[in-house]
Every structure is written in C-alpha cells, then in structure tokens.
Amino acid sequence: MRLIRTEQAFGDHNYPATTAELIADYGDSEITLPNGTETVGEILGRLGDDTYENSEAVSQALLTGVSHKAI
C-alpha cells in the first residue's frame, strides 16, 4: 500500500516534527483505505509521541499504524 498524496503533503513540512505538530497541521486529513477511511490524527495518535526526521518516517508510521480498515 502506498499513500502517495499523503507522502506529497508531508514533503513540504519542516522537520524534525513531533506527533503533536503533525496532528495539529494534518490531523483532519482523511486517508482512504480499502475498507473505510481514517484521519492522520487517528493513526498518529494511536502510535504515541514521537519525533519524525523526514516525510518518509511519517509515511512509514502511517503505514504501520493503519487499522484493520486497510486490509
């Protein structure tokens, strides 16, 4: 699974960035999954506090944190 539009959106963000900063800026953004949608805030929120060094790290976190809706 690739989150191309999401990866592009995070590419312009200033890094490093914390989970709280990313949720504040992108938390309402919806990600369409095969069996529904989730927001960036829901996904990052369940992963806990972290600091991301670049957009690739955010994308990997999102891929790791999606729920059963991605299956």
PyMOL Python script that loads the backbone (N, CA, C, O; Angstrom):
from pymol import cmd

cmd.read_pdbstr("""\
ATOM      1  N   MET A   1       0.842  -1.172   0.000  1.00  0.00           N
ATOM      2  CA  MET A   1       0.000   0.000   0.000  1.00  0.00           C
ATOM      3  C   MET A   1       0.887   1.235   0.000  1.00  0.00           C
ATOM      4  O   MET A   1       1.875   1.299   0.732  1.00  0.00           O
ATOM      5  N   ARG A   2       0.533   2.209  -0.819  1.00  0.00           N
ATOM      6  CA  ARG A   2       1.260   3.479  -0.866  1.00  0.00           C
ATOM      7  C   ARG A   2       0.296   4.605  -0.542  1.00  0.00           C
ATOM      8  O   ARG A   2      -0.878   4.548  -0.907  1.00  0.00           O
ATOM      9  N   LEU A   3       0.777   5.601   0.124  1.00  0.00           N
ATOM     10  CA  LEU A   3      -0.017   6.775   0.466  1.00  0.00           C
ATOM     11  C   LEU A   3       0.552   7.967  -0.286  1.00  0.00           C
ATOM     12  O   LEU A   3       1.066   8.903   0.327  1.00  0.00           O
ATOM     13  N   ILE A   4       0.462   7.939  -1.602  1.00  0.00           N
ATOM     14  CA  ILE A   4       1.154   8.905  -2.453  1.00  0.00           C
ATOM     15  C   ILE A   4       0.766  10.341  -2.134  1.00  0.00           C
ATOM     16  O   ILE A   4       1.645  11.176  -1.921  1.00  0.00           O
ATOM     17  N   ARG A   5      -0.526  10.651  -2.094  1.00  0.00           N
ATOM     18  CA  ARG A   5      -0.927  12.034  -1.809  1.00  0.00           C
ATOM     19  C   ARG A   5      -0.497  12.469  -0.420  1.00  0.00           C
ATOM     20  O   ARG A   5      -0.104  13.617  -0.213  1.00  0.00           O
ATOM     21  N   THR A   6      -0.571  11.552   0.525  1.00  0.00           N
ATOM     22  CA  THR A   6      -0.154  11.862   1.894  1.00  0.00           C
ATOM     23  C   THR A   6       1.346  12.097   1.946  1.00  0.00           C
ATOM     24  O   THR A   6       1.804  13.033   2.601  1.00  0.00           O
ATOM     25  N   GLU A   7       2.111  11.263   1.266  1.00  0.00           N
ATOM     26  CA  GLU A   7       3.566  11.438   1.223  1.00  0.00           C
ATOM     27  C   GLU A   7       3.929  12.794   0.639  1.00  0.00           C
ATOM     28  O   GLU A   7       4.848  13.454   1.124  1.00  0.00           O
ATOM     29  N   GLN A   8       3.219  13.210  -0.393  1.00  0.00           N
ATOM     30  CA  GLN A   8       3.490  14.506  -1.011  1.00  0.00           C
ATOM     31  C   GLN A   8       3.157  15.646  -0.061  1.00  0.00           C
ATOM     32  O   GLN A   8       3.893  16.631  -0.001  1.00  0.00           O
ATOM     33  N   ALA A   9       2.066  15.531   0.678  1.00  0.00           N
ATOM     34  CA  ALA A   9       1.667  16.586   1.614  1.00  0.00           C
ATOM     35  C   ALA A   9       2.697  16.771   2.712  1.00  0.00           C
ATOM     36  O   ALA A   9       3.000  17.903   3.091  1.00  0.00           O
ATOM     37  N   PHE A  10       3.241  15.679   3.228  1.00  0.00           N
ATOM     38  CA  PHE A  10       4.235  15.773   4.298  1.00  0.00           C
ATOM     39  C   PHE A  10       5.600  16.201   3.788  1.00  0.00           C
ATOM     40  O   PHE A  10       6.453  16.591   4.585  1.00  0.00           O
ATOM     41  N   GLY A  11       5.828  16.139   2.499  1.00  0.00           N
ATOM     42  CA  GLY A  11       7.121  16.509   1.924  1.00  0.00           C
ATOM     43  C   GLY A  11       7.489  17.963   2.134  1.00  0.00           C
ATOM     44  O   GLY A  11       8.671  18.300   2.195  1.00  0.00           O
ATOM     45  N   ASP A  12       6.490  18.835   2.247  1.00  0.00           N
ATOM     46  CA  ASP A  12       6.749  20.266   2.409  1.00  0.00           C
ATOM     47  C   ASP A  12       6.849  20.712   3.862  1.00  0.00           C
ATOM     48  O   ASP A  12       7.133  21.878   4.133  1.00  0.00           O
ATOM     49  N   HIS A  13       6.622  19.807   4.784  1.00  0.00           N
ATOM     50  CA  HIS A  13       6.655  20.156   6.208  1.00  0.00           C
ATOM     51  C   HIS A  13       8.105  20.347   6.671  1.00  0.00           C
ATOM     52  O   HIS A  13       9.022  19.741   6.117  1.00  0.00           O
ATOM     53  N   ASN A  14       8.301  21.187   7.681  1.00  0.00           N
ATOM     54  CA  ASN A  14       9.640  21.389   8.255  1.00  0.00           C
ATOM     55  C   ASN A  14       9.930  20.299   9.288  1.00  0.00           C
ATOM     56  O   ASN A  14       9.120  20.047  10.181  1.00  0.00           O
ATOM     57  N   TYR A  15      11.074  19.667   9.160  1.00  0.00           N
ATOM     58  CA  TYR A  15      11.484  18.581  10.050  1.00  0.00           C
ATOM     59  C   TYR A  15      12.737  18.960  10.808  1.00  0.00           C
ATOM     60  O   TYR A  15      13.523  19.783  10.339  1.00  0.00           O
ATOM     61  N   PRO A  16      12.935  18.358  11.997  1.00  0.00           N
ATOM     62  CA  PRO A  16      12.123  17.337  12.636  1.00  0.00           C
ATOM     63  C   PRO A  16      10.776  17.885  13.098  1.00  0.00           C
ATOM     64  O   PRO A  16      10.622  19.086  13.322  1.00  0.00           O
ATOM     65  N   ALA A  17       9.803  16.980  13.235  1.00  0.00           N
ATOM     66  CA  ALA A  17       8.450  17.362  13.649  1.00  0.00           C
ATOM     67  C   ALA A  17       7.930  16.318  14.631  1.00  0.00           C
ATOM     68  O   ALA A  17       8.181  15.123  14.475  1.00  0.00           O
ATOM     69  N   THR A  18       7.216  16.776  15.627  1.00  0.00           N
ATOM     70  CA  THR A  18       6.651  15.868  16.625  1.00  0.00           C
ATOM     71  C   THR A  18       5.279  15.376  16.175  1.00  0.00           C
ATOM     72  O   THR A  18       4.661  15.936  15.269  1.00  0.00           O
ATOM     73  N   THR A  19       4.832  14.335  16.819  1.00  0.00           N
ATOM     74  CA  THR A  19       3.490  13.813  16.557  1.00  0.00           C
ATOM     75  C   THR A  19       2.455  14.912  16.756  1.00  0.00           C
ATOM     76  O   THR A  19       1.561  15.081  15.926  1.00  0.00           O
ATOM     77  N   ALA A  20       2.568  15.653  17.839  1.00  0.00           N
ATOM     78  CA  ALA A  20       1.601  16.718  18.140  1.00  0.00           C
ATOM     79  C   ALA A  20       1.576  17.785  17.043  1.00  0.00           C
ATOM     80  O   ALA A  20       0.504  18.260  16.666  1.00  0.00           O
ATOM     81  N   GLU A  21       2.736  18.158  16.536  1.00  0.00           N
ATOM     82  CA  GLU A  21       2.795  19.155  15.456  1.00  0.00           C
ATOM     83  C   GLU A  21       2.123  18.630  14.187  1.00  0.00           C
ATOM     84  O   GLU A  21       1.369  19.350  13.532  1.00  0.00           O
ATOM     85  N   LEU A  22       2.400  17.392  13.854  1.00  0.00           N
ATOM     86  CA  LEU A  22       1.821  16.816  12.643  1.00  0.00           C
ATOM     87  C   LEU A  22       0.308  16.663  12.769  1.00  0.00           C
ATOM     88  O   LEU A  22      -0.424  16.904  11.809  1.00  0.00           O
ATOM     89  N   ILE A  23      -0.156  16.266  13.940  1.00  0.00           N
ATOM     90  CA  ILE A  23      -1.600  16.152  14.150  1.00  0.00           C
ATOM     91  C   ILE A  23      -2.254  17.526  14.073  1.00  0.00           C
ATOM     92  O   ILE A  23      -3.339  17.663  13.508  1.00  0.00           O
ATOM     93  N   ALA A  24      -1.608  18.543  14.635  1.00  0.00           N
ATOM     94  CA  ALA A  24      -2.162  19.898  14.579  1.00  0.00           C
ATOM     95  C   ALA A  24      -2.287  20.382  13.135  1.00  0.00           C
ATOM     96  O   ALA A  24      -3.266  21.039  12.782  1.00  0.00           O
ATOM     97  N   ASP A  25      -1.305  20.061  12.307  1.00  0.00           N
ATOM     98  CA  ASP A  25      -1.296  20.545  10.927  1.00  0.00           C
ATOM     99  C   ASP A  25      -2.076  19.660   9.954  1.00  0.00           C
ATOM    100  O   ASP A  25      -2.657  20.168   8.994  1.00  0.00           O
ATOM    101  N   TYR A  26      -2.098  18.352  10.185  1.00  0.00           N
ATOM    102  CA  TYR A  26      -2.677  17.418   9.212  1.00  0.00           C
ATOM    103  C   TYR A  26      -3.694  16.448   9.797  1.00  0.00           C
ATOM    104  O   TYR A  26      -4.205  15.582   9.086  1.00  0.00           O
ATOM    105  N   GLY A  27      -3.987  16.583  11.067  1.00  0.00           N
ATOM    106  CA  GLY A  27      -4.817  15.599  11.758  1.00  0.00           C
ATOM    107  C   GLY A  27      -6.170  15.325  11.146  1.00  0.00           C
ATOM    108  O   GLY A  27      -6.669  14.204  11.248  1.00  0.00           O
ATOM    109  N   ASP A  28      -6.781  16.313  10.512  1.00  0.00           N
ATOM    110  CA  ASP A  28      -8.102  16.126   9.917  1.00  0.00           C
ATOM    111  C   ASP A  28      -8.054  15.536   8.510  1.00  0.00           C
ATOM    112  O   ASP A  28      -9.094  15.213   7.936  1.00  0.00           O
ATOM    113  N   SER A  29      -6.865  15.395   7.959  1.00  0.00           N
ATOM    114  CA  SER A  29      -6.725  14.841   6.606  1.00  0.00           C
ATOM    115  C   SER A  29      -7.136  13.370   6.610  1.00  0.00           C
ATOM    116  O   SER A  29      -6.665  12.579   7.427  1.00  0.00           O
ATOM    117  N   GLU A  30      -8.028  13.023   5.676  1.00  0.00           N
ATOM    118  CA  GLU A  30      -8.505  11.650   5.605  1.00  0.00           C
ATOM    119  C   GLU A  30      -7.660  10.826   4.651  1.00  0.00           C
ATOM    120  O   GLU A  30      -7.210  11.301   3.609  1.00  0.00           O
ATOM    121  N   ILE A  31      -7.461   9.584   5.041  1.00  0.00           N
ATOM    122  CA  ILE A  31      -6.779   8.612   4.198  1.00  0.00           C
ATOM    123  C   ILE A  31      -7.802   7.551   3.843  1.00  0.00           C
ATOM    124  O   ILE A  31      -8.404   6.937   4.724  1.00  0.00           O
ATOM    125  N   THR A  32      -7.996   7.336   2.549  1.00  0.00           N
ATOM    126  CA  THR A  32      -8.939   6.338   2.080  1.00  0.00           C
ATOM    127  C   THR A  32      -8.260   4.978   2.066  1.00  0.00           C
ATOM    128  O   THR A  32      -7.204   4.794   1.461  1.00  0.00           O
ATOM    129  N   LEU A  33      -8.886   4.042   2.742  1.00  0.00           N
ATOM    130  CA  LEU A  33      -8.376   2.677   2.844  1.00  0.00           C
ATOM    131  C   LEU A  33      -9.355   1.741   2.143  1.00  0.00           C
ATOM    132  O   LEU A  33     -10.487   2.139   1.865  1.00  0.00           O
ATOM    133  N   PRO A  34      -8.953   0.527   1.856  1.00  0.00           N
ATOM    134  CA  PRO A  34      -9.844  -0.394   1.153  1.00  0.00           C
ATOM    135  C   PRO A  34     -11.201  -0.611   1.840  1.00  0.00           C
ATOM    136  O   PRO A  34     -12.200  -0.866   1.168  1.00  0.00           O
ATOM    137  N   ASN A  35     -11.237  -0.512   3.160  1.00  0.00           N
ATOM    138  CA  ASN A  35     -12.473  -0.771   3.898  1.00  0.00           C
ATOM    139  C   ASN A  35     -12.906   0.406   4.762  1.00  0.00           C
ATOM    140  O   ASN A  35     -13.410   0.213   5.868  1.00  0.00           O
ATOM    141  N   GLY A  36     -12.713   1.619   4.266  1.00  0.00           N
ATOM    142  CA  GLY A  36     -13.136   2.798   5.009  1.00  0.00           C
ATOM    143  C   GLY A  36     -12.093   3.895   4.958  1.00  0.00           C
ATOM    144  O   GLY A  36     -11.214   3.896   4.096  1.00  0.00           O
ATOM    145  N   THR A  37     -12.197   4.815   5.876  1.00  0.00           N
ATOM    146  CA  THR A  37     -11.240   5.919   5.961  1.00  0.00           C
ATOM    147  C   THR A  37     -10.793   6.090   7.404  1.00  0.00           C
ATOM    148  O   THR A  37     -11.464   5.656   8.340  1.00  0.00           O
ATOM    149  N   GLU A  38      -9.647   6.731   7.557  1.00  0.00           N
ATOM    150  CA  GLU A  38      -9.135   7.142   8.859  1.00  0.00           C
ATOM    151  C   GLU A  38      -8.477   8.486   8.672  1.00  0.00           C
ATOM    152  O   GLU A  38      -8.052   8.827   7.568  1.00  0.00           O
ATOM    153  N   THR A  39      -8.390   9.250   9.739  1.00  0.00           N
ATOM    154  CA  THR A  39      -7.678  10.516   9.649  1.00  0.00           C
ATOM    155  C   THR A  39      -6.223  10.314  10.073  1.00  0.00           C
ATOM    156  O   THR A  39      -5.882   9.363  10.776  1.00  0.00           O
ATOM    157  N   VAL A  40      -5.390  11.230   9.626  1.00  0.00           N
ATOM    158  CA  VAL A  40      -3.988  11.214  10.027  1.00  0.00           C
ATOM    159  C   VAL A  40      -3.893  11.299  11.546  1.00  0.00           C
ATOM    160  O   VAL A  40      -3.052  10.640  12.158  1.00  0.00           O
ATOM    161  N   GLY A  41      -4.753  12.108  12.152  1.00  0.00           N
ATOM    162  CA  GLY A  41      -4.756  12.241  13.606  1.00  0.00           C
ATOM    163  C   GLY A  41      -5.060  10.940  14.327  1.00  0.00           C
ATOM    164  O   GLY A  41      -4.437  10.628  15.341  1.00  0.00           O
ATOM    165  N   GLU A  42      -6.023  10.175  13.804  1.00  0.00           N
ATOM    166  CA  GLU A  42      -6.349   8.888  14.421  1.00  0.00           C
ATOM    167  C   GLU A  42      -5.156   7.938  14.360  1.00  0.00           C
ATOM    168  O   GLU A  42      -4.819   7.272  15.339  1.00  0.00           O
ATOM    169  N   ILE A  43      -4.536   7.893  13.205  1.00  0.00           N
ATOM    170  CA  ILE A  43      -3.422   6.959  13.020  1.00  0.00           C
ATOM    171  C   ILE A  43      -2.224   7.345  13.873  1.00  0.00           C
ATOM    172  O   ILE A  43      -1.710   6.529  14.638  1.00  0.00           O
ATOM    173  N   LEU A  44      -1.777   8.598  13.741  1.00  0.00           N
ATOM    174  CA  LEU A  44      -0.607   9.014  14.509  1.00  0.00           C
ATOM    175  C   LEU A  44      -0.893   9.002  16.005  1.00  0.00           C
ATOM    176  O   LEU A  44      -0.007   8.703  16.805  1.00  0.00           O
ATOM    177  N   GLY A  45      -2.121   9.325  16.382  1.00  0.00           N
ATOM    178  CA  GLY A  45      -2.493   9.349  17.791  1.00  0.00           C
ATOM    179  C   GLY A  45      -2.343   7.995  18.463  1.00  0.00           C
ATOM    180  O   GLY A  45      -1.954   7.919  19.628  1.00  0.00           O
ATOM    181  N   ARG A  46      -2.645   6.930  17.740  1.00  0.00           N
ATOM    182  CA  ARG A  46      -2.539   5.600  18.350  1.00  0.00           C
ATOM    183  C   ARG A  46      -1.096   5.119  18.435  1.00  0.00           C
ATOM    184  O   ARG A  46      -0.805   4.148  19.133  1.00  0.00           O
ATOM    185  N   LEU A  47      -0.192   5.794  17.727  1.00  0.00           N
ATOM    186  CA  LEU A  47       1.217   5.393  17.768  1.00  0.00           C
ATOM    187  C   LEU A  47       1.985   6.031  18.911  1.00  0.00           C
ATOM    188  O   LEU A  47       3.098   5.605  19.219  1.00  0.00           O
ATOM    189  N   GLY A  48       1.410   7.044  19.546  1.00  0.00           N
ATOM    190  CA  GLY A  48       2.078   7.693  20.671  1.00  0.00           C
ATOM    191  C   GLY A  48       2.998   8.814  20.224  1.00  0.00           C
ATOM    192  O   GLY A  48       3.123   9.101  19.034  1.00  0.00           O
ATOM    193  N   ASP A  49       3.637   9.441  21.198  1.00  0.00           N
ATOM    194  CA  ASP A  49       4.516  10.580  20.931  1.00  0.00           C
ATOM    195  C   ASP A  49       5.814  10.124  20.286  1.00  0.00           C
ATOM    196  O   ASP A  49       6.432   9.145  20.703  1.00  0.00           O
ATOM    197  N   ASP A  50       6.206  10.863  19.257  1.00  0.00           N
ATOM    198  CA  ASP A  50       7.449  10.561  18.557  1.00  0.00           C
ATOM    199  C   ASP A  50       7.925  11.830  17.865  1.00  0.00           C
ATOM    200  O   ASP A  50       7.181  12.804  17.751  1.00  0.00           O
ATOM    201  N   THR A  51       9.141  11.811  17.414  1.00  0.00           N
ATOM    202  CA  THR A  51       9.695  12.895  16.599  1.00  0.00           C
ATOM    203  C   THR A  51      10.137  12.283  15.281  1.00  0.00           C
ATOM    204  O   THR A  51      10.879  11.301  15.252  1.00  0.00           O
ATOM    205  N   TYR A  52       9.672  12.877  14.195  1.00  0.00           N
ATOM    206  CA  TYR A  52       9.953  12.368  12.855  1.00  0.00           C
ATOM    207  C   TYR A  52      10.990  13.255  12.183  1.00  0.00           C
ATOM    208  O   TYR A  52      10.880  14.481  12.190  1.00  0.00           O
ATOM    209  N   GLU A  53      11.982  12.625  11.612  1.00  0.00           N
ATOM    210  CA  GLU A  53      13.092  13.353  10.990  1.00  0.00           C
ATOM    211  C   GLU A  53      12.815  13.785   9.559  1.00  0.00           C
ATOM    212  O   GLU A  53      13.453  14.711   9.058  1.00  0.00           O
ATOM    213  N   ASN A  54      11.864  13.121   8.891  1.00  0.00           N
ATOM    214  CA  ASN A  54      11.563  13.464   7.498  1.00  0.00           C
ATOM    215  C   ASN A  54      10.203  12.882   7.115  1.00  0.00           C
ATOM    216  O   ASN A  54       9.581  12.160   7.895  1.00  0.00           O
ATOM    217  N   SER A  55       9.751  13.207   5.902  1.00  0.00           N
ATOM    218  CA  SER A  55       8.433  12.763   5.448  1.00  0.00           C
ATOM    219  C   SER A  55       8.373  11.250   5.266  1.00  0.00           C
ATOM    220  O   SER A  55       7.312  10.652   5.445  1.00  0.00           O
ATOM    221  N   GLU A  56       9.473  10.635   4.921  1.00  0.00           N
ATOM    222  CA  GLU A  56       9.490   9.182   4.767  1.00  0.00           C
ATOM    223  C   GLU A  56       9.188   8.496   6.098  1.00  0.00           C
ATOM    224  O   GLU A  56       8.475   7.493   6.133  1.00  0.00           O
ATOM    225  N   ALA A  57       9.721   9.028   7.182  1.00  0.00           N
ATOM    226  CA  ALA A  57       9.459   8.462   8.507  1.00  0.00           C
ATOM    227  C   ALA A  57       7.977   8.587   8.866  1.00  0.00           C
ATOM    228  O   ALA A  57       7.405   7.681   9.471  1.00  0.00           O
ATOM    229  N   VAL A  58       7.361   9.702   8.497  1.00  0.00           N
ATOM    230  CA  VAL A  58       5.927   9.883   8.743  1.00  0.00           C
ATOM    231  C   VAL A  58       5.126   8.879   7.922  1.00  0.00           C
ATOM    232  O   VAL A  58       4.196   8.257   8.434  1.00  0.00           O
ATOM    233  N   SER A  59       5.479   8.724   6.672  1.00  0.00           N
ATOM    234  CA  SER A  59       4.774   7.774   5.808  1.00  0.00           C
ATOM    235  C   SER A  59       4.876   6.355   6.351  1.00  0.00           C
ATOM    236  O   SER A  59       3.892   5.614   6.343  1.00  0.00           O
ATOM    237  N   GLN A  60       6.044   5.977   6.816  1.00  0.00           N
ATOM    238  CA  GLN A  60       6.224   4.639   7.387  1.00  0.00           C
ATOM    239  C   GLN A  60       5.376   4.472   8.644  1.00  0.00           C
ATOM    240  O   GLN A  60       4.794   3.411   8.867  1.00  0.00           O
ATOM    241  N   ALA A  61       5.309   5.510   9.457  1.00  0.00           N
ATOM    242  CA  ALA A  61       4.486   5.450  10.668  1.00  0.00           C
ATOM    243  C   ALA A  61       3.016   5.282  10.308  1.00  0.00           C
ATOM    244  O   ALA A  61       2.306   4.499  10.938  1.00  0.00           O
ATOM    245  N   LEU A  62       2.562   6.010   9.305  1.00  0.00           N
ATOM    246  CA  LEU A  62       1.167   5.892   8.889  1.00  0.00           C
ATOM    247  C   LEU A  62       0.866   4.489   8.379  1.00  0.00           C
ATOM    248  O   LEU A  62      -0.180   3.923   8.697  1.00  0.00           O
ATOM    249  N   LEU A  63       1.764   3.932   7.601  1.00  0.00           N
ATOM    250  CA  LEU A  63       1.568   2.571   7.099  1.00  0.00           C
ATOM    251  C   LEU A  63       1.527   1.553   8.232  1.00  0.00           C
ATOM    252  O   LEU A  63       0.769   0.585   8.183  1.00  0.00           O
ATOM    253  N   THR A  64       2.342   1.780   9.241  1.00  0.00           N
ATOM    254  CA  THR A  64       2.384   0.886  10.397  1.00  0.00           C
ATOM    255  C   THR A  64       1.140   1.021  11.252  1.00  0.00           C
ATOM    256  O   THR A  64       0.677   0.042  11.838  1.00  0.00           O
ATOM    257  N   GLY A  65       0.597   2.219  11.327  1.00  0.00           N
ATOM    258  CA  GLY A  65      -0.483   2.496  12.267  1.00  0.00           C
ATOM    259  C   GLY A  65      -1.890   2.368  11.755  1.00  0.00           C
ATOM    260  O   GLY A  65      -2.832   2.505  12.535  1.00  0.00           O
ATOM    261  N   VAL A  66      -2.081   2.107  10.460  1.00  0.00           N
ATOM    262  CA  VAL A  66      -3.456   1.989   9.970  1.00  0.00           C
ATOM    263  C   VAL A  66      -4.157   0.812  10.632  1.00  0.00           C
ATOM    264  O   VAL A  66      -3.522  -0.167  11.025  1.00  0.00           O
ATOM    265  N   SER A  67      -5.445   0.920  10.744  1.00  0.00           N
ATOM    266  CA  SER A  67      -6.225  -0.127  11.414  1.00  0.00           C
ATOM    267  C   SER A  67      -6.594  -1.251  10.448  1.00  0.00           C
ATOM    268  O   SER A  67      -6.091  -1.322   9.327  1.00  0.00           O
ATOM    269  N   HIS A  68      -7.474  -2.112  10.908  1.00  0.00           N
ATOM    270  CA  HIS A  68      -7.962  -3.231  10.103  1.00  0.00           C
ATOM    271  C   HIS A  68      -8.669  -2.766   8.826  1.00  0.00           C
ATOM    272  O   HIS A  68      -8.889  -3.571   7.921  1.00  0.00           O
ATOM    273  N   LYS A  69      -9.026  -1.492   8.742  1.00  0.00           N
ATOM    274  CA  LYS A  69      -9.673  -0.962   7.542  1.00  0.00           C
ATOM    275  C   LYS A  69      -8.760  -1.014   6.322  1.00  0.00           C
ATOM    276  O   LYS A  69      -9.224  -0.889   5.188  1.00  0.00           O
ATOM    277  N   ALA A  70      -7.466  -1.197   6.554  1.00  0.00           N
ATOM    278  CA  ALA A  70      -6.515  -1.254   5.446  1.00  0.00           C
ATOM    279  C   ALA A  70      -6.414  -2.650   4.843  1.00  0.00           C
ATOM    280  O   ALA A  70      -5.755  -2.844   3.821  1.00  0.00           O
ATOM    281  N   ILE A  71      -7.059  -3.607   5.468  1.00  0.00           N
ATOM    282  CA  ILE A  71      -6.959  -4.995   4.989  1.00  0.00           C
ATOM    283  C   ILE A  71      -8.098  -5.308   4.054  1.00  0.00           C
ATOM    284  O   ILE A  71      -8.191  -6.425   3.545  1.00  0.00           O
TER     285      ILE A  71
END
""", "prot")
cmd.dss("prot")
cmd.show_as("cartoon", "prot")
cmd.util.cbc("prot")
cmd.orient("prot")
